[in-house]
Amino acid sequence: QVRLVESGGGLVQAGGSLRLSCAASGSIFRINAMGWYRQAPGKQREWVAGVSSGGNTNYADSVKGRFSISRDNAKNTVYLQMNSLKPEDTAVYYCNAEIIGTAFLLRDYWGQGTQVTVSS
């Protein structure tokens, strides 16, 4: 079985920073793209950032210049460095990964989510 586990969420003041981590474990052959999504109360889940297997990154306009996504392939881990946080960034953050298992079947996996709360 494959699992994604997020960590690093918490409560921070506006203008502060947090670094989220998401580690994949289990019967993994290869991890393709990885990314981060978030869901605020009463709103739809939205895409935040993504990184390809080759390290190419993309960001939602709302976080460009403030957030940075990266990955450590040796650790099967993706990170989201969040700087200059705003109250509007408050949400549950989920990591996502496209993973080929050892049975060579491709599937999307999701973490359980980690809460990020930004106070005024």
C-alpha positions in Angstrom: 0.0 0.0 0.0 1.0 3.6 -0.7 0.5 6.4 1.7 1.1 10.2 1.7 1.5 11.9 5.1 1.6 15.7 5.4 3.2 17.6 8.3 4.2 21.1 9.2 0.9 22.8 9.4 0.0 25.1 12.3 -1.0 28.6 13.4 1.0 31.5 12.2 0.6 35.3 12.2 0.1 37.2 8.9 3.5 37.7 7.3 5.0 34.6 8.8 6.2 31.4 7.2 5.6 27.7 7.3 7.2 24.7 5.6 4.9 21.8 4.8 6.3 18.3 4.1 4.6 15.3 2.5 6.3 11.9 2.5 5.2 9.0 0.4 5.8 5.5 1.5 4.9 2.0 0.5 5.3 -0.2 -2.6 6.5 2.6 -4.9 8.2 2.0 -8.3 8.2 5.6 -9.4 6.6 9.0 -8.5 5.7 11.2 -11.3 4.2 14.7 -10.6 3.6 15.8 -7.1 1.6 18.8 -5.9 -0.3 20.7 -3.2 -3.9 21.6 -3.0 -5.9 23.5 -0.4 -9.5 23.8 0.7 -10.7 26.7 2.8 -14.0 26.6 4.8 -17.0 26.8 2.6 -14.9 26.7 -0.6 -13.9 24.2 -3.3 -10.5 22.6 -3.2 -8.0 24.5 -5.3 -4.7 23.7 -6.8 -1.7 25.5 -5.3 1.5 24.3 -6.8 3.0 21.3 -8.7 6.4 19.9 -9.5 7.2 17.3 -12.2 9.5 14.4 -11.8 12.2 16.5 -13.5 11.8 19.4 -11.1 9.7 21.7 -13.3 7.4 23.9 -11.0 4.1 25.7 -11.5 2.1 27.9 -9.1 -1.4 29.3 -8.8 -1.4 33.1 -9.3 -2.5 33.6 -5.8 0.7 32.2 -4.3 3.3 33.2 -6.9 6.3 34.9 -5.4 5.4 33.7 -1.9 5.3 29.9 -2.1 8.0 27.5 -3.3 7.5 23.8 -4.1 10.4 21.4 -4.2 11.0 17.6 -3.9 13.6 15.2 -2.6 13.4 12.1 -4.7 15.7 10.2 -2.4 13.2 10.7 0.4 10.0 10.5 -1.7 9.1 13.8 -0.2 7.6 17.0 -1.6 7.8 20.3 0.3 5.9 23.6 0.2 7.7 26.6 1.6 5.1 29.3 2.4 6.3 32.8 3.0 4.5 36.1 3.6 1.4 34.2 4.6 -2.0 35.9 4.5 -5.3 35.2 6.3 -6.6 34.1 2.9 -4.1 31.3 2.9 -6.0 29.6 5.8 -7.1 26.2 4.6 -6.5 22.5 4.9 -3.5 21.7 2.7 -3.4 18.3 0.9 -0.5 16.8 -1.0 -1.0 14.8 -4.1 1.2 12.4 -6.1 0.9 10.4 -9.2 2.5 7.1 -8.4 3.4 3.9 -10.2 3.4 1.1 -7.8 5.5 -2.0 -7.9 2.7 -3.7 -9.8 3.2 -1.0 -12.5 -0.3 0.5 -12.0 -0.6 4.3 -12.1 -2.8 6.0 -9.4 -3.3 9.3 -7.8 -2.8 9.4 -4.1 -3.8 12.0 -1.5 -2.6 12.8 2.0 -4.9 13.3 4.9 -4.4 17.0 5.0 -2.7 19.4 7.4 -4.4 22.6 8.8 -2.8 26.0 8.1 -4.3 28.9 10.0 -3.1 32.5 9.4 -4.2 35.0 11.9 -4.5 38.8 11.4 
